[in-house]
Structures are given as C-alpha cells and as structure tokens.
Amino acid sequence: MTQQNATRLFEAVKKDQALQQRLKATANPEAFVKIAQERGYDFSVEELESEISKLSEEDLAAIVNPGWGNRRHINPR
C-alpha cells in the first residue's frame, strides 16, 4: 500500500504546482518523505527510491531536486 502512496503522490504533483515547487526545494529524500506525509502520503525513503527509478528524466526533473545525489543529476557534472 505504501508504494502506491508514492505513485499517487507523483500523480498529484503533476497537477499541483505549489506542491511540486515545495518538493523540488527539499534538500534530501527524508525531507521529501516528511512533506509527503504531511499531505497524507505514507511511504519510506526506500519506496521513494523505487518509484523514482521508474520515472522518466522529464518527470524526475519536475519533482525531485537534482542535487540529492549523483545518480539523480539530470545533467551530470
């Protein structure tokens, strides 16, 4: 069930610009999960990682701060 919450959050983010900007401004996955939990989406960092791996580069760039880690840099250094 919690994995589905991550999927549902990503769908909601596509429609909610304010949420999208708030999540993109997060400094790390833990902060991202905390914001999601405040909105009623309960999932772990591991489940977030799993869902992120399924996103296209465009969707990833729209939702996740690219500074989280090397694997997520849209434009590698």
Residue pairs with C-beta under 8 A, 6 or more apart in sequence:
2 42
2 43
2 44
2 47
3 43
3 47
3 50
3 51
5 36
5 41
5 42
5 43
5 47
6 36
6 41
6 43
6 47
6 48
6 50
6 51
7 51
8 41
9 36
9 39
9 41
9 43
10 51
10 55
10 59
10 63
12 19
12 39
12 41
13 19
13 20
13 23
13 62
13 63
14 20
14 59
14 62
19 35
19 39
20 62
20 63
22 35
23 32
23 35
23 36
23 63
23 64
23 65
24 62
24 63
24 64
24 65
25 65
26 32
26 35
26 65
27 65
27 67
28 68
29 45
29 48
29 49
29 68
30 45
32 48
32 64
33 43
33 44
33 45
33 48
36 42
36 43
36 48
43 51
52 60
52 64
52 72
55 63
57 74
60 72
60 74
61 74
64 72
66 72
66 73
66 74
66 75
67 73
70 76
